Amino acid sequence: MHTLTAVNGQRVYNTLFPHYVEVCVVTQLHRKGGQPGGWGGHASLFLGGAEIDVQAGYPRIRPTGAEADLSDPDAGVGISVNKIFRNVAWVAVPGRDEFFRGGLGPDAVLDEAFYEATVERAAASGWFDGIHIDERVMATRGTIPEREFVVRHSIGTDFALSFGRTAYTVRLAMDAGRLGAVAAYLNEVNARARERGYSWDAYTNNCSHVVHNALAAAGVWDPKAARDPNAFSLAMDLLSVGLAIATRRMSDLSFPANTFVRLYEAGNERPIDDASAALAHHDIARTLHAGWLVTGPGSLITRQPMQPAARNQIFLAGRDPFLFSVPVIWDKEATFLRLTRQPADRVVDLGANLRYFRERFARALTHRSSAGENADRFYDVLARDLAATEARIAEYQRLYH
């Protein structure tokens, strides 16, 4: 496996896949001397090929302008939902470095001075312009300036993730149009929250509902219902579990770690190896009519480690996020542990990933036959993706050497 620095590896990835979504799930936040955070975990998004719309006055994003260098390793924008927000659902933070690292070098020490400087920089940045938070939380503000107070409730969750968490991420490459659909959905969520307010709920309307439905807007899977927090909504969510079992679809309950596993499966494990299996698959049949297959190269697993204990004076390591799993018949926990502890080369190394899909596409095309219009469409898309993968392998080799 090639050894590339993280920065060079990201530049190569961005060059080959300038538009992508990256679902991030994180471990529990546990500040020294304090109580550990919630048990459910947290999900956020990083979008390659998008940027903040700085003229909006509140968090909105847009496709990156034509003049931007999308191969820049820091290009893109992080999106994170916070349960204390009331007039928006999410905040946007520019760049991989700020979103994941908070500007902290891997060999630096996270101490109070660096932490406070990061809070000050974020408060002055404009990222949190137009955001109001829960009045009960605001009542504890004291004399702290409002913007700084919001940032203090956001750092480590909405940006600077690796200060106190390990982030497990899975990427999915897509074209500019589908990334635009993701951005448009996210903007709609925040516009609706400005009109009606935002009410987070751990079961019926949480961070992973927003992440899941943003990807549904691009056609990756069916959307989930995000409901107002009340007993009836929870009952409807529980009812959806039974319906999901009966129809072999997804329930409306949504958990961050499950979203991570599902996106890995969508990008790597859908049955694209022959037309009959593909056309019988609900999600493949839908995306095929839109001209693409979600399963393909660029779907990689990454790990953004928490700042190590020896250089971390602020946080202790927390536990992994909760994952809904049923041993033997629906063992998502085993998949999560494999992906985050011992992933295969083809899901962590871009070169191996490209070669794997080249071989998989080529093998599937050997089964091509005149089986009807839908099968022809499937194999035409497969042949197009094989040609694109061949071109990316050649570009990868050129960039690496």
Secondary structure, DSSP 4 states (H G I P E B T S, - for coil): -----HHHHHHHHHHH-SSEEEEEEEPPEEETTS----SS-EEEEEEETEEE-TTSSSS-EEEPPTTS-TTSTT-SEEEEE-TTBSS-SEEEEESHIIIIITT--TTS-B-HHHHHHHHHHHHHHSTTTT--B-HHHHTT-TTS-HHHHHHHTTBTTTB-GGGT--EEEEEEE--HHHHHHHHHHHHHHHHHHHHH----BTTTB-HHHHHHHHHHHTTSS-------SSHHHHHHHHHHHHHHHHHTS--S---HHHHHHHHHHHHHTS--SSHHHHHTSHHHHHHHHTT--SSSTT--EEEEPPPPGGGBSSEEE-PPPP---BTTTB-HHHHHHHHHHS--GGGT-HHHHHHHHHHHHHHHHTT-----HHHHHHHHHHHHHHHHHHHHHHHHHHHH-
